[in-house]
Amino acid sequence: MVILTLNCGSSSAKYQVYDWDNKDVLCVGIVERIGLEYSTIEQKTTGKEVYETRFSSPTHMEAIQLILKMLVDEKYGCIKSLDEIGAVGHRVLHGGEYFKKSTLVTDEVIEKLKEIIPLGPLHMPANIMGIEVARKLMPNVPQAIVMDTAWHQTMPEAAFMYAVPYDWYKKFNVRRYGFHGTSHLYCAKRAAVLLGKENKDTNIIILHIGNGASACAVKNGVCVDTSMGLTPLEGLVMGTRTGDMDPAIVPYMCKNLGVTAAEMDTLMNKKSGLVGLCGMSDRRDVAKAASEGDKKAQLGVDLECYRLKKYIGSYYAVLDGKVDAIVFTAGVGEMGETVRKGACEGLENLGIKLDLEKNDLSHCRNAETCISADDSKVKIFVIPTDEELVMTEDAYALMKGTYDVHTNFHYTFEDPNYVNKARARGLVGNLEKKPELAKIIAKPAK
């Protein structure tokens, strides 16, 4: 049996096929430019050459039709028949107050998701469209939704409420929801394994840093605070998003620029963050420009690291000064040694001590590494995230009727002997190029 996961964005559809019996990834792919003059697809099947082409995809219907066709393609595919698909897991941006854990899709569930569209107007329509198309093309296959917000539903009221008129919450659902939940869940569970502790006994600060970025405070194995809010705009400095700022800037700049609130929303989400500061959002470009003397790029580096450090400090306080580990994850967290260094610099008095040599060595998405100094009281881990695996396991368990909220549910990657086979294959090549990487690979504590 295989599990298909779909992550439908406004103009894209990412997918993965996972062999449940052999616990291995069979293929991954992405369709981009949906709705534009032409679309593209790239599919990587284990042991086969990469398939790439342009095609016409006015909607997600054509995109998913081609995805299903390519999965069973004799030359590039990974399965012989669509009948092998046991379940489909869909990533959904927002669960609102309705969905506190993953759930099977029904007509009623889709209607609830449509009610939440105002909380995520850029992402939710595409999420829902992907679900509806998949149900139409695979009517007999169980479909599950996995919400980015579900992991954060354990936050106490004092953490998720804003100091605004209470009616805003009751009538318009204004509160902190948090995002990147599947990533934070995976990293929290893996960190507990590396620490050799039960989830309920672990306190962790997770920094998911990609183009979008969020911090999460985990106390006794559950989320108690996170940096993103009603939407993914709040919190850390991001590639194109502002992160935290004075809300009075909005009416002030609307007046000065002569723009509408909707136009201002676009400016804050698409034209701000690092791209607004220095014209670049890719951290590799930013770091390179900064090293060559670009003052705006250096400001971008400094501001991002400063904000990260502020969140580490504030969450240290939220966790009552009892922190087992700091976890870096996602594209920049996994590969950006400059950002990791800046975020941890000066935190030695909190017991957070980075080993600079280990940090520079940790440039690999196929291994979990420990980059803290040997005498650091707080461990510093780099954990490559695996949101697709969380989606896969939730979808499988929902299909089998064994799923429950994460505090009552055991994932395969919580086993100390768990191995990601695809990453293990990739790590062989990494170690051939950089043998010294082996000395910082994190092992489950006994």
C-alpha positions in Angstrom: 0.0 0.0 0.0 1.2 3.6 -0.7 0.1 6.9 0.7 -0.1 10.0 -1.5 0.3 13.4 0.0 -0.7 16.6 -1.7 0.2 20.2 -0.8 -1.8 22.5 -3.1 -0.8 26.2 -3.2 -2.3 29.0 -5.1 -0.3 28.2 -8.2 1.5 24.9 -7.3 0.9 21.3 -6.2 3.7 19.4 -4.4 3.3 15.7 -3.9 5.0 12.6 -2.5 4.3 8.9 -2.7 5.3 6.8 0.3 5.5 3.0 0.4 4.0 2.2 3.8 5.0 -1.4 3.9 8.7 -0.7 3.2 8.7 2.7 4.9 10.3 4.4 2.0 9.7 7.3 -0.3 9.0 6.2 -3.9 8.8 9.6 -5.6 8.4 13.3 -5.0 7.3 16.0 -7.4 5.9 19.5 -8.0 3.7 21.2 -10.5 4.2 24.9 -10.7 2.7 27.9 -12.6 -0.9 26.5 -12.4 -3.2 29.0 -14.0 -0.5 30.8 -16.0 0.3 30.6 -19.8 2.0 27.3 -19.2 2.7 25.0 -16.2 5.7 22.8 -15.4 6.1 19.4 -13.7 9.1 17.8 -12.2 9.0 14.3 -10.8 11.8 12.4 -9.1 11.2 8.7 -8.8 13.8 6.6 -6.8 16.1 4.8 -9.2 14.8 6.5 -12.3 15.7 9.6 -14.3 13.9 12.9 -13.5 10.8 13.7 -15.5 10.3 17.4 -16.5 7.9 19.0 -19.0 5.7 21.9 -19.8 2.0 21.5 -20.1 -1.3 23.4 -19.9 -2.9 23.5 -16.5 -5.5 26.2 -16.1 -6.7 24.8 -12.8 -5.6 22.2 -10.2 -7.8 19.7 -12.0 -5.4 19.4 -14.9 -2.4 19.4 -12.5 -3.6 16.5 -10.4 -4.7 14.6 -13.5 -1.2 14.7 -14.8 0.3 13.8 -11.4 -1.8 10.7 -11.2 -0.9 9.8 -14.8 2.8 10.2 -14.1 2.6 8.1 -10.9 1.7 5.0 -13.1 3.9 6.0 -16.1 5.9 2.9 -17.3 9.1 4.9 -17.7 8.9 7.6 -14.9 6.3 6.3 -12.5 6.5 4.7 -9.1 3.5 2.4 -8.9 1.7 0.1 -11.4 -1.9 1.1 -10.6 -3.7 3.9 -8.8 -5.5 1.1 -6.9 -2.3 0.8 -4.8 -3.1 4.2 -3.2 -4.6 3.5 0.2 -5.1 7.1 1.3 -4.4 10.7 0.4 -3.2 13.3 2.9 -3.8 17.0 2.1 -1.9 19.9 3.8 -4.3 22.6 4.8 -3.2 26.0 6.0 -5.9 26.8 8.6 -8.1 24.8 10.8 -9.5 27.8 12.7 -11.3 26.8 15.9 -12.9 23.8 14.2 -10.0 21.4 13.7 -7.6 20.6 16.5 -6.2 17.5 14.9 -6.1 15.8 11.5 -9.4 14.4 10.2 -11.0 12.4 7.3 -12.6 14.5 4.6 -16.4 14.6 4.4 -18.8 17.0 2.7 -19.4 18.6 6.1 -15.6 19.0 6.6 -15.2 20.8 3.3 -18.1 23.2 4.2 -16.3 24.0 7.5 -13.1 24.7 5.6 -14.9 27.0 3.3 -16.1 29.0 6.3 -12.5 29.5 7.3 -11.4 30.9 4.0 -11.4 34.5 5.3 -8.6 33.5 7.8 -6.4 32.4 4.9 -7.7 33.9 1.7 -4.5 33.3 -0.3 -4.0 29.6 0.6 -7.4 28.1 1.6 -9.1 28.2 -1.8 -6.2 26.3 -3.4 -6.1 23.8 -0.5 -9.8 23.2 -0.8 -9.7 22.9 -4.6 -7.0 20.3 -4.3 -9.1 18.3 -1.9 -12.2 18.5 -4.1 -10.3 17.5 -7.3 -8.6 14.5 -5.6 -12.0 13.3 -4.2 -13.4 13.6 -7.7 -10.6 11.7 -9.4 -10.2 9.1 -6.6 -13.7 8.8 -5.2 -13.1 5.5 -3.3 -9.8 6.5 -1.6 -10.0 8.0 1.9 -8.8 11.6 2.0 -7.4 13.2 5.1 -6.6 16.8 6.0 -3.6 17.8 8.1 -3.8 21.4 9.4 -0.8 23.6 9.9 -2.6 25.1 12.9 -3.5 21.9 14.7 -0.2 21.4 16.6 -0.6 24.8 18.3 -4.1 24.2 19.7 -2.5 23.4 23.1 -1.5 27.0 23.7 -3.0 28.5 26.8 -5.5 31.3 26.4 -3.0 33.9 27.6 -0.7 32.9 24.8 -3.2 32.8 21.9 -5.4 35.8 22.8 -4.7 39.4 21.6 -5.4 42.4 23.8 -8.2 43.6 21.5 -12.0 43.9 22.1 -13.1 40.4 23.2 -15.9 40.5 20.6 -13.3 40.3 17.9 -12.5 36.8 19.1 -16.1 35.7 19.6 -17.4 37.1 16.3 -14.4 37.1 14.0 -12.1 34.4 15.4 -9.3 36.9 16.0 -6.6 35.0 17.9 -3.1 33.5 17.5 -3.3 30.2 15.6 0.3 29.6 14.6 1.6 27.7 11.5 4.2 25.2 10.4 2.6 22.9 12.8 3.5 19.6 11.1 7.2 20.7 11.0 7.1 21.7 14.7 5.5 18.4 15.6 8.0 16.4 13.8 11.0 18.3 15.2 9.6 18.2 18.8 9.2 14.4 18.6 12.6 13.9 17.0 14.3 16.1 19.6 12.8 14.1 22.4 14.3 11.0 20.8 17.8 12.6 20.5 17.6 13.7 24.1 16.5 10.2 25.3 13.5 11.7 27.1 9.8 11.2 27.0 7.8 13.8 25.1 6.0 14.8 28.3 9.4 15.6 29.9 10.9 17.8 27.2 11.1 21.6 26.9 12.3 22.7 23.5 12.5 25.9 21.4 12.1 25.2 17.7 13.1 27.7 15.0 11.6 26.8 11.6 13.4 29.1 9.3 12.7 29.1 5.6 11.2 31.8 3.3 8.5 31.8 5.9 9.7 31.4 9.5 8.3 30.7 12.9 9.4 30.0 16.4 7.7 27.6 18.8 8.0 27.0 22.6 7.4 23.4 23.6 6.7 22.7 27.2 6.3 19.1 28.5 6.0 18.0 24.9 3.2 20.4 23.7 3.1 23.8 22.1 2.6 26.6 24.6 3.5 29.6 22.3 4.4 30.4 18.7 5.4 33.5 16.8 3.0 33.5 13.9 -0.5 34.8 14.7 -3.9 35.0 13.0 -2.0 34.7 9.8 1.6 33.8 8.9 2.7 37.4 8.8 3.6 37.9 12.5 6.8 37.0 14.3 10.3 36.5 12.9 11.9 38.4 10.0 11.1 36.4 6.8 12.0 36.4 3.2 9.2 38.7 2.1 7.1 39.2 5.2 7.6 41.9 7.9 7.2 39.8 11.0 6.5 41.8 14.2 5.9 45.5 13.7 3.9 48.3 15.1 0.3 47.9 13.7 0.0 51.7 13.5 2.4 51.6 10.6 -0.5 50.2 8.5 -2.8 53.3 8.5 0.2 55.6 8.5 1.7 54.1 5.4 -1.7 53.6 3.7 -2.1 57.4 3.9 1.5 58.2 2.9 1.6 55.8 -0.1 -2.0 56.3 -1.1 -2.8 52.6 -1.0 -5.7 50.5 0.2 -5.6 48.1 3.1 -5.5 45.2 0.6 -2.6 46.7 -1.2 -0.8 47.3 2.1 -1.4 43.6 3.0 0.4 42.6 -0.2 3.3 45.0 0.5 3.7 43.5 4.0 3.5 39.9 2.8 5.3 40.1 -0.6 7.5 43.2 -0.6 8.9 43.3 3.0 11.1 41.2 5.1 14.6 40.7 3.7 13.5 41.5 0.1 12.3 44.9 1.4 15.4 45.6 3.4 18.1 44.6 0.8 16.3 43.4 -2.3 17.1 39.7 -1.7 15.1 36.9 0.0 17.4 33.9 -0.5 19.7 33.8 2.6 22.6 32.5 0.5 22.5 35.7 -1.6 22.0 37.9 1.4 25.0 36.3 3.3 27.2 36.5 0.2 26.4 40.2 -0.4 26.9 41.0 3.3 30.4 39.3 3.2 31.2 41.5 0.2 30.4 44.7 2.1 26.8 45.3 1.1 25.5 47.3 4.1 21.8 46.6 3.5 22.5 42.9 3.2 24.4 43.0 6.5 21.5 44.8 8.0 19.2 42.0 6.8 21.4 39.4 8.4 21.7 41.4 11.7 18.0 42.1 11.9 17.0 38.5 11.2 19.4 37.1 13.8 18.5 39.8 16.4 14.8 38.8 16.1 15.6 35.1 16.4 17.6 35.8 19.5 14.8 37.9 21.0 12.4 34.9 20.5 14.9 32.5 22.0 15.2 34.7 25.1 11.4 35.2 25.4 10.6 31.5 25.1 13.4 30.7 27.5 11.3 32.8 30.0 8.1 31.1 28.9 9.7 27.7 29.6 10.6 28.9 33.1 14.3 28.8 32.3 14.2 25.0 31.7 15.2 24.4 28.1 16.6 21.0 27.0 17.3 22.0 23.4 17.2 24.6 20.7 16.2 23.1 17.3 16.9 24.6 13.9 14.9 23.3 11.0 13.6 24.1 7.4 15.7 25.3 4.5 17.6 28.1 6.3 17.7 26.5 9.7 19.1 23.3 8.1 21.6 25.0 5.8 22.2 28.5 7.0 25.2 28.4 9.4 25.4 32.3 9.3 21.9 32.6 10.7 22.3 29.9 13.3 25.5 31.5 14.5 23.9 35.0 14.8 20.9 33.6 16.6 22.9 31.9 19.3 25.6 34.5 19.7 25.8 35.9 23.2 23.4 33.4 24.8 26.2 31.5 26.7 24.9 32.9 30.1 21.6 31.0 29.3 23.5 27.8 28.9 23.2 28.0 25.1 26.7 27.6 23.7 27.3 27.0 20.0 30.4 25.2 18.7 31.5 27.2 15.7 33.3 24.4 14.0 30.4 22.0 14.3 28.0 24.8 13.1 30.1 25.3 9.9 30.2 21.5 9.3 26.4 21.2 9.6 25.4 21.8 6.0 23.4 18.7 5.1 19.7 17.9 4.8 20.2 14.1 5.2 21.3 13.9 8.9 20.4 15.2 12.3 23.3 17.0 13.8 24.3 18.4 17.2 26.2 21.7 16.9 26.3 22.7 20.6 29.6 22.9 22.5 30.4 19.9 24.6 30.0 21.9 27.8 26.7 23.6 26.6 23.9 23.0 29.2 21.3 23.3 26.3 21.7 21.0 23.3 21.6 22.7 19.9 20.3 20.4 17.2 19.8 20.8 13.4 16.9 18.5 12.5 15.8 18.3 8.8 12.1 18.5 9.0 9.7 16.0 7.4 6.2 17.4 7.1 5.3 14.9 4.4 5.9 12.0 6.8 3.6 13.5 9.4 0.9 13.9 6.7 1.5 10.3 5.6 1.2 8.8 9.0 -1.9 10.8 9.9 -3.6 9.8 6.7 -2.7 6.1 7.2 -3.9 6.1 10.8 -7.1 7.9 9.9 -7.8 5.3 7.2 -7.2 2.5 9.7 -9.1 4.2 12.5 -6.1 4.3 14.8 -5.4 8.0 14.8 -5.7 10.4 17.8 -4.4 13.7 19.0 -0.6 13.7 19.0 -0.3 13.4 22.8 -2.1 10.0 22.6 -0.6 8.9 19.3 2.8 7.2 18.5 4.6 8.1 15.2 7.1 5.7 13.7 9.8 8.4 13.9 9.5 8.5 17.7 11.3 5.1 17.7 15.0 5.5 18.6 15.8 3.0 15.8 13.8 4.9 13.1 15.7 5.4 9.8 14.7 7.7 6.9 15.8 5.4 4.1 15.8 8.1 1.4 18.0 10.4 3.6 20.2 7.5 4.6 21.0 6.9 0.9 21.7 10.6 0.4 23.9 10.7 3.5 26.3 8.2 1.9 27.2 10.7 -0.7 27.4 13.6 1.8 29.9 11.6 3.9 32.0 10.7 0.9 32.4 14.4 0.1 32.7 15.5 3.8 33.8 12.6 6.1 34.2 14.9 9.1 30.4 15.3 9.0 30.2 12.0 10.8 31.5 13.4 14.1 28.5 15.8 14.5 25.7 13.4 13.6 23.3 13.2 16.5 22.5 9.8 18.0 19.5 9.0 20.2 20.5 9.3 23.8 20.4 6.1 25.8 
